[in-house]
Amino acid sequence: MTSDATRWTALSPAGISGYRHTRALVHDPGLPGVVLFTQGAGVHQRDLWRWSGDRFTHLAGGIFPEHQYGNGLHAIFACHDPVVADTLLFGLTGSRAEPETRAALTGVVLTSLRHPDRDRTLAYPPQLADDRRVFAAFRIGERLLLLAHDGTVLGVPQDGDTLDLVAGPIPDLDEEKYELRTAAADPDRGIIVASSDDYDGRMFVWSQDAGWVEGPATGEEGNSVVWNPVDRRVDVLCGKAPQTVRPFDQPDADGPRLPFFTRAAPIARDGTDGSWLLLDRDNDAYVARDSTVDGPGFVAAPVPPWKLPFDATDDRWCLTATSDGPLWAARLDDRALARLDGDRWSSMSHDVDDVELAAATPRGLVVLDDEGAVHRVDSAGRAVRLSRPEEDVAGRSYEYNNDRLCWDEAGDRLVLWCGEDLETWVQQRGRWHELETDDTPPEGEALLCANPGGLYCFVADELWLLRGDEWSQVGEDADWQPQALFWSVRRGGLWSVSADGIAVWRDGRFQPVAELPPGCALSKREPGKIVLFDTGCRVGYDPVSDQLFAHGGGGGWRLSLADLVPSEVPELPGLGTDEQSLPPRPADTAREPSYYIVECSGSSAWRDLAMAYSYPDLDQVRTVVEANGCAARGAAFDDLGLALELVTTTFTWRLWTVQHGVLSDGLDLLPHFEVHFADGSSLRAAPGNHEAIWDREGDAVAVTVDWGSVVAAVPELREPRIRPGDVSELRIDGHPAPEAASFLVDGTVLRYGEMDDRDAVDEDDPED
């Protein structure tokens, strides 16, 4: 097996935390489109991207491969040169004796978009007394000019390896307050327009004849100066939010508006279609397709594929998925969560307080709160409590106690591994119990991964497998330190992600098969440490697409697991030979309880009802039906009136049959009710008899139910049946009575006894 990072496909530019002169936008009419030249993250990449209207497409990487950023290369910039019909790429060269010292700048290195293999290194002219930090380049007439922060203008010679001094710095410029920050040239007028790094919005204009003169101030910090190839002029993005793009010398003009404030953001206009492109601090793109003030202004471009909706370095976010997905992201100690739909994340929030642990299950995401209660959250963020607080699992914490939560597919249960206490707790049917195992994994920060064969735990260099109610050690690997563990339904094998790359288990250890993409790092940032480039990334596995994705400081990348599968079948340690190729496991309902639901719901002029009772036998159901819908002879007038109301108005009376958690049959109970009158006659309470019953309401003396006919019409339940304390999530794959007006829906959580519609848990369960 080989290790090759080039198999990764770049999806989006690296995020660079807003540091200036590490990215540049340039319109290149030869593509056509806008080109992004970005430093990326770390020391591995300087990339070229092309904006295609709604996303960036990676063109090339590894520009200036011989120069290391921070000690050899200290800034990048670019410009389009119409003379050579190419986009020129520049890097600021120099050296730094110590990491915290100022670099000794020596000159620039130059290459191009179309000929990245050719480069020139140009030194500063000897008459410059000190370093000049160059940050912009322009073509004016026959000269290719460079601009430094203090206003020094340098020329690129046709031949030779030393820059020409064209003009000195701006006189009396206080560089600490007014250092030039962004600039653009107007080749038609032969001028350079530059904005200063201050709160006054000072702007300066240079020409060969007049030198530097102060131009019209914008009055606000945040200027971004840009060449507008459509209107053939220099524009400026300035002002408080909303900021406006306008001609630099027309303070009263208006143009596209940006709804928020940004400072010296990269901005460019596509001369082909006239659209504007702007990048914020995190390289999120904003596009304006109408240059008029009445147009829509800048709007956010589509989010790049697989881009995380949270900070990749935030360790409070956990990724979790079952074997066949989808992939969830949940923020512990918070209400935020997200779900991967296709190649885009959908963000949402739930209302559960103090979430300590989270795990994906076949029915959605479950979270464990600080009190030990389990809640299920659906794709809309709606939460329902599945079990009441449990003292034995309360206070569990991912961060402080090394506790982990995972859905055990082999056992159809929730497993809580307590890494500090070395305890294993499982929950089935709403009840927790501790496994009394002969052996357990050691203490430490554990990674859990389940498949239909069992549940793996990697901790302290040891690999363990939980099958049934027993742990067993199935391997060890002290040379590989994984930070994520997963199983591939399509490819088989146990896989892991570490700071060293991607690996699959073979021959008793993790075997590397691919490096991480360039610029990506999984190492955690040291607390309080300030870094120039935050290279922290998060790598996740999407079981739906069978792809790995990486996102963060190193940009966005994806990698298909199909490109990594070795010729030998990867191993699932601890499983038999016939279990190595495990098929995707369908939802196993054999262990879900079966039960009857008697429902009385609806409304009348006097009351609203939504009652549902879940029981394992028809005798208990009969008690509920007779207590709520019947009235014996001699009953009180109010009791008789209530029974008549419930069986002769608009209320739904249904007896539902649930086999292994799935709603399979439904019986309308109304035709089985019978209203008895004083003369000894009776009428069934079928809807067609309601008017006749109302006409004789005053003569009614009793309401009964023909239970024999009910029993004859209802199927037997399959084992196991619901028991006191059990919780079941109702599945309605195809409603057996679609015409029924029922408040039961797919995903309704029911508990033995009467449904408590406050949180779907019976707070008065006599078993407790």
N, C-alpha and C positions, 0 to 999 in steps of 0.2 A: 504494500500500500504506500502511496506517495503522499507527500505533504505539499500542497500547492494552494496558495492564497488567490491565485488568479482565477479560480473557478467562481469566485464571488462576482455577482453582477451589481454594479453601482446603481443606486436608485435616486439618491439625493445628495447634494453637497454637504460637506462637513459643517457642523455648527462650530463657530469660532468665538462665541461669547462677545461679539461686538468689537473686537480689537481692530483698530484702524490699520489700513494698509496691509491687510492680509487677504483681500479679495478686491476684484475690480470687474465692473460691467462695461462691455464695449459693444457697440453696434458694428457688425461685420456684414456689409451688403453682399458679399460674395457667397454667404451660406444659403439663404439670407437668415438673419436673426440676430439675437443678442448673445454674446459669449460671456461666460463667467470664468474668470481666472481666480482660483482660490488656493490659499495656502493649505487649507484643510486642517488637520490636527496632527500634532506630534511631529515626527521627523520623517515620516514615510511618504507623504504625498503632497504634490502640488498638481492640481487637476484642472482640466479644461472641460467645461460643460456648455451645452447649447440649449437655450430656451426655445421650446417649440410651441409656445402659446399657452400651454397649461401645465407644463412640467419641464424639468431639466433632463437632458440626455447626456450621458457621459461620453466625451470625445476622446480624452487621453489622460494619462496620469504619469507621474514621475518626471515632471518638467524640472530641469536643472538637477539631474540625478546626482551630480558630483558635489552638490552644495547642501550642507545640513542646516536646517533652519535654527537660528539662535546662536550658531557658531559657524558662520560662513555665509549665511543668508538671513537678512533682518527685515525685509519688507518686500512686497511684490506690487506691481502695478502694470498697466497695459494701455495701449492705444491702437487705433486703426490707422494704418498708413496707406492713403490712397495711391501714393506713388508706386509702391510695390504691391498694392492690392492684397495686403496681408495684415493680420493683427499681430502687433509686436508685443512680446512679453518680457518684462524686466524684473530683475531681482536686485536688491540692495546688498552689496557684499561688504564683509568686514569680519572682525574677529572679536571675541570676548575672552579676556584673560581669566576672569572668574564669573560664575553664574550671576552674581548680583551686581557686577560692574557694568558701566556703560561700554557698549561695543565701540571699537576703533573702526570707523567706516572707511572703506578704501575706494569704492567705486560701484559700478553696476555690471551685471551680466545680462546679456541680451540674446533672445531667440525669437521664434515666431510660431504662430499657430500651424502654418502649413509646412514649416521646416523645423520641427522641434529638435532635430538631431544636429542642427547647426547653431552654434552660439559664439558670442564675442564677449570678452571681458574687458571693460574699459575703466581705467583708473581716473581718479580725480586729478585735475591740473595741479601742478606743483605750487602755483602762486596762492592757492587757498590755504589760509593759515590754520584752519581746523576742519573737522569733519563737516560734511554737508549731507543731511538726511534727505535724499531725493524721494519724491512721492508721486510724481506725475510726468507724463510725456505727451508731446503734441507734434504734429506736422504743420509747420507754417512756411509756405513757399517752398524753398529748396532745402530748408533746414529742419532736422529732427531735433527738437528741444526737450530738455529735462528741467524740472522745477524742483527746488529744495524748499524746506519749510520756512526759511528766512527770506525767500524771494530770489535767491541766487538762480540765474538761468544758465544752463550748460548746453553745449551743442555736441551732437554725436558726429564725429568726423567720418568722412567717406572711407578713409584708410587710417591706420594707426590704432593704438590701444590706449589713448589718453583723451579724455573729454576736453572740449574747448570751453573757456570761460567767456560767456556771451554778455552777461550783465551781473553786476554785484547785487547784494541783498537790498531789501527795502530800507531806506535810511531811517534810523532811530526806531526800528521795529522792536518792541519788547517781546522777545520770543516766548517768554513764559506766559504772557497774557494774550498775545496776538499772533502766535505761530500760525502760519497758513495751514489749512486743513484739507480743503478740496479745491479743485481748479479745473478749468476747461478752456479750450482755445476756439476762437472764431477764425478759421483760415481765410474767409472772404475779407475780413477787416484787418487781419494780421495782428490780432490782440490775444493776450492771455488774461482771463478773469479768474481771480482767486479769492476765497473767503477765509477769514481768520478764525482762530479757535478762541472765541471770546463770547461775552454775553451782549455785546453791542452790535453785532452783525456787521462789522467792518468788512468792506470789500475793496480790492485793489485791481487796477487794470494796467497791463504792461504792453508796450509797443516798442518796436525797434527805434523809432524816432523820439518818443517822449519818455521812454523808460517807465518807471512805476509812478502812477498817480492814484490817489484815493478815489474810489468810485462811490456810487450811492449806497449807503448802509441799509441793510434790511431791517434793522431795529430789533431783531430777535435772534437768539442763539439757535443753532441747528441747521445752518445753511448747507445745502448740497448743490454744488455748481455742476452743470451738465451741458454738453453740446446737444442741440436739438437739430438733427439732420433733416427733419421734415420742413421746419420753418426757417432753417439756416440761420440760427442765432444761438447765443448762450442763454440758458434759462437757469433759474435758481429755485430750489424748494426751500421755503422758509416760513417763519411765523409760528405762532402757538397753534396747538391743535384746535381746529383742523389746519394743517399746513397746506400751502398752495404752491403750485408750479407756475412761474411767470417769467417774462423776460427780465434779466438781471437789472436792466437800466430803466424799467417801467414800474415804479413802486405801486402804481394804482391799477395795474393790469391784474387779470384773474385767469385762472386755469384749473386743471384737475386738482382736486383736493384729497389730501390724505387725512383720514379721520383721527389719527393719533399723532403724537409728537415723536420725532426721531432726530437723532443728531448725526449729521454728516453721513447719511445712509447712502450706499451705492445705488445709483439710479441711472437708467439709460432709456433712450427712445429708439424703437425699431423703425428705421427709415422705410421699411417695406410696407408694413400695415399701419404705421402711425401709433401703435400702442406703446404705453409706458410700462416699465418694469422697475420695481423697487424691492430691495431686500432689507428686512429688519435685522435686529441683533442675532436672531437665531436662524438666519437664512430662510425664514418664511417669506414667500413671494407675494407681492401685491401688484395688481395690474390695473391700469386705466386705459380704456379703449376709446374714450371720447375726450378730446382736448379742451372742450368748452366747459365753462363753469356750470352750465345746466346739465352736463353729462353726469354719469353715475360716479365719477371720480375713481379713486383707487379702491379696489375690492380684493379680498383675499383670494389667492389662486387655490386650486384644489390641493388638498394635503397629499404629499408624496406617499406612494404605496408603503404600507407597513410602518409609517412613521409613528412613534410612540406618542400618546397624548399626555405624557408626563416627562419629567426630568429623568433621563436614563440613569443618573447617578444616585437617585433617591432610593435608598435601600428599603424604605417602608412600603414600596410597591412590590407585590409578589405576582408572578405569572403562574397560572395553573390551568390544566386542561385534562379531560379524560382521553382515552385512547383515540377516539374519533372526533374530539373537539366538541364545541369551539374553544378557543383560547380566551381566557379571562385575565384581567389585571385588576387587582384590588389593592387599595392603600390601607394598610393596617393603622389602627388608631384614627381612622378618618372615615368619611362616608363616600368617598370618591371611588369609582370603579369604571372599567371599560371592557368592551368585548370586541374581538376581532371578527368582522363580517367581511368575508372575501379578503381583500388586501387593505382594508381601511378599518380603523378603530372607531367604535361608537362609544362616546363618553356618557356617563349618567351618574346618578348618586342615589343612595338609599337612605333610610331614616333610622338605621340601627346605630345606637350609641356604643362607643367603647369596643369596637371590633378588634379582636386580638389575633385571630387566625381565619383563614379562608381556604376553600378547596372547591374545585369544579366537580360537579356530579352530573349524571345523565339528565337530571331535571333542572339544572341551573347551578348557580353558585350558592354555596352555603357558607355562612360566617358564624363564628363562635364569639359571643360577646364576653365581657369581663365577668358576668355573673354565671357563665356556663350554659346559657341558653343558645340553642341553634336556630338560625333563621335561614330561609331560602330566599334568594333574590333572583328575579327574572330579568329578561333582556331589557325591560323598561325601567328597571330600578325598583320595582315594587317588591316589598319584603313581607314575608309572612313567617311567624314564629312556628317552628316545627316541634320544639320541645321546651319545657320550662327550665328555669335556672337549675343547675346541678352543681352542688357544692364541690364534688370531687373533681370536676373539670373547670371550675371557676378560677379566674386569675391566671390562666395559662397565657404565655407570652412567647412570640416568635423571637423577639430580640433579647429578652432578659433571661428566659429559662430554656432556650433552645427547644421549644415545643414546636411540633409540626403536625399539620392536619392534612389528610389525604383520603380520597375515595378509593376503597379497596374493591376493584372490579371483580376479583375472584370470589369475594365473600359478600358482595352487595351490601356494603356497610361503610360507615365512616370510621376511620382509624385516627386516633390521636396518639402520637408518639411523644412522650415527655422526656426530653433529652437530658434534663438535669436530674430528675427523679428516677429515670430508667423504668418507666411504667408505660404499659400499652393499654389504652382504653378504646373500646369499640362501641358504636351506637347502631342499633337496629330497632326499627319500629318505635322510635322515639325514646328508647331507654339505653342508658350507658351502663357498661359493666367493664371491669378490669380483667384482662387476660392473665391468668396465672401460668406464666411460661417458665420452662426449665432454664432457658438462657435468654439473654437480651443483647442488643447492640450496645457498644460502649457509650460513655458520655461524650458529648460534643455537638458541633453544628452539623445537623444531619440534612441529607437530601433524600426525598422520597419520590418513588416512581412506581406506578401500578400498571399491571396489564392483566389479561385474563388468567395468567398463570400464578400470580401472586403479587406481593408488594415488596419492592426493593428499598433498602435503606443503606446509603453510603455515609459512613461517619468514622472519623479518626482512622482513615486509611483502610477501613474494613467494609466489605460488602455483605449485607445480610438480606435474607428473604423471609417474609412472613407468609406462610401457607397454612390455612386453617387457623389454629390457635397457637402455633409454635413458630418461634424464630430459629433460624439456623444460619451460620456463617457460610457463605458460598464463594468467598474470594477476598483478596486484599491487594492493594496497589498503593505503595507509599511514594511512588514517583509521579503520580498524577493527582492533581488537586482540583477536582471538578467543582464548578459553581452552579451547574445545572445538570439534571439527569432526566432522560426521557426514553421512551420506547416508540419505535416506528411501527405502525400497523402494517404499512405496505412493504417495508424493507426488512422487518424483524430486527432483532438485536437490541442490546442495551447501549445507549449512546450517552455521551457527556460533553459538556462545554467547560473549558478551563481557560485561564489566561494564556495557555500555550496553544490553544486551538480546539479542534473537534476530534473526538476519539470514539471508537467503538470497542466493545469488550470482545477480546479474542485471546485464546491461549492463556487464560488466567489473569489477564490484566487489560487495562485500557490501551488500545493501539491508536496512535495519532493518524488521522487521515486527511486533515486539512488545517491550515493555519487560519487565524482570524484575518479579516480583511485589513488592508493597509490603513494604519492610523487608528485602528480600534484597540482599546485596552479595557480589560475587565477589572484591573486593580482599583481598589477603593482609594479615594482621595484622603490624604491625611487631614485630620481635623485642624482647622485654622490655617491650613497651608493655601497660599494663593499661587495659582499656576497660570502661565500665559495662555496655554491651550488646555482646555478640559477634554481630555481624550476618553473619558469614561463612557463606556457603551454598555448596552444591555443586549444580550443575545438570547433569542427565544426560538422555540420550535412550534410551528403551526401544524398540528396533525391533520387538519383539513386539506391543506395543499401539499403536505409532506415537504415543507421547506423550512430552512433556518433563515432568520432575519437578524440583522444587527443594526442598531441605531443609537446615535448619541454624538459625542464629540468627533467621532471618525466618520460621520455622515450616515447614509442609509445604504444597506446592502442586503442581498438575498442570495441563498444558495440552496439548490435542490438536492435533497438527500440521494436522489437517483444518480447524481454525479459522483457520489462517494462510496457507493456500495461495492465492496470488494468481491472478487470472484467466489471466495468462500462465504458460506452463509454465516452471518454474525451470530454470536452465541447469546443465549439467555441462561446465565449460570444458575445452577441449582434445579433446572427443569430437565425432564427426560428428553430423549431423542425425538419422540413423537410430539413433544410440546414446543419444539423450537420454532416452528412456523405456525404461530397462533393467528387464526383468522380474526377479523374485527368482531368483537362480541356484541351481538344485538342486546337490546334492553332485556334483561332477564327478569321476568315477572313471576317466576315460580315461587319465590319466597315472599312476594307481596301478599298481604292477607286478603281474604275474600270476606264480603259482608253484604248485608242488606242496608239500604238507605230508605227510610220513610221520610218523605218530604211533604210539608204543608207550607205553601208560600203563596203570596198574592196580596191583594188589598180589597177592601170594601169601604163603604162610607164610614165605618166605625173603627176599623183597625187595619194595620199592616203587619204581615207575618212573613218570617223567613226562618222556618224551623227545619232542621235535618237531624235525624237520629241514625246512628250507625251501630248495628248489632249483628252478632254472628248466627242468630237463630230466629225463627218466625214467632216463637212464643214471646220473646222480648218485644218484637215489632208489634205484635197484637196488643200488648199492654199499652204501648204508646198510642196506637190508633184508637183504641177504645177510650183511653183517657182524654183524648183531644177531640175526637170526631163523633163520639157516641153519647147518648143520654138514656139511662134506663127509665122504665116506667116509674112514675112517682118522683122523678128528679125535679130539682128546683126550677122555677120558670126561667131564670137567667141561664142556667146550664143547658136547658133544652133549647133556648133561643140561640146560644152560641153554637151548639152542634148544628142546628138548622142553617145558620149563617155559613158555617165552614163547608157544608156539603151541598148547598144549593145556590151559592153565588159564584164569584169568579176565582175562587181559590183553587190552586193546583194540589191534588192529592195523588202522589205517585209512590209506588214501591219499586225502587231501583235495585237491580242485582249487579254487584261488583265482583267479578272473578279475577283474583290476583291483581287487584288495583285498577282494573279496566272496567268501565261501565259497559255492560253487555246486554241487559234487558231492562225494560221498564213496563210496569203495569199501572194503568189508570185505576185508582181505587174507587172513584166516585160511583161507577155502576155497581159496586159491591156494597155500598151503603144502602140501607133501607129505612124509610120513614114510616112509622106506624101511626094510625089514626084511632080515634076513640071508638069508631064503629067496627073495629077489628080488621079493616082493610089496610093495605100498605102499598107504597110505591118505591121503586128503586130510584136512587138519587142521580141517575144518568142525566146529562144536560138536557135531553129532550123532555124530561119530566119536571123540570124545575118550575115552570109556570103553573102546572097542575098542583104541585106541592104548595106553592105560594098561595093559591086560591083556597087551600084547606089548612093553612098554617095554624089557624086557631084551634083546629081539631087534633093537631099532632100531639102524641103522648110519649113517643120514644124514637130514638135513632139508634140503629144497630148496624153491625157489619157481618156479612155472610163470610165468616172466616174460612169455612170449608172450601168455598169457591176460590178464595185467594190462594190458599195452599195448593190447590190443584193447578193453578195457573203460573206458579212461580217455580223456577228450577232450583235444584239443590246447589248449595255452595260447595266449591272445591276447597280442599285443605291446602294450607292452614287457614283458619278463620281468625278474624280480628279478636284480640283479647284486651282486657282492661289495661289501659296505659298505652296501647298501640296508636301510632300515628301513620296515616296513609295519605299519599298524594294521589288524588283521583286523576285517572287518565281517560279521556274521552276521544278515542281515535275516530270513531264514526258514531254519532249519536243515534241510539236505537229508537228514539221517539223525537225526531227533529221538530215536530209540531208542538211539543210540550213547552209550556211557559215555565222554565225552571231557572233558579238562580245558581245552580251548580254549573261550573265551567271547568274546562281542562286546567288542571293544576290546583284545584280547590283542595286545601289541606283539611282532612277530617281526622277526628280522634274517636276512639270508642266512646259511645254515649252520645250526648247531645252536642251538636256543633255550637261553639261559642264564636259568633261572627266578629268579635272584637279582634281576636288574634288566632282563630282556628284551633285553640287549645281549650279543653274543658277544665276550667279552674276549680270545679267542684267535683272532680273525679274522686269517688269514694276510696279508690285504691291508694290515694295519696294521703 
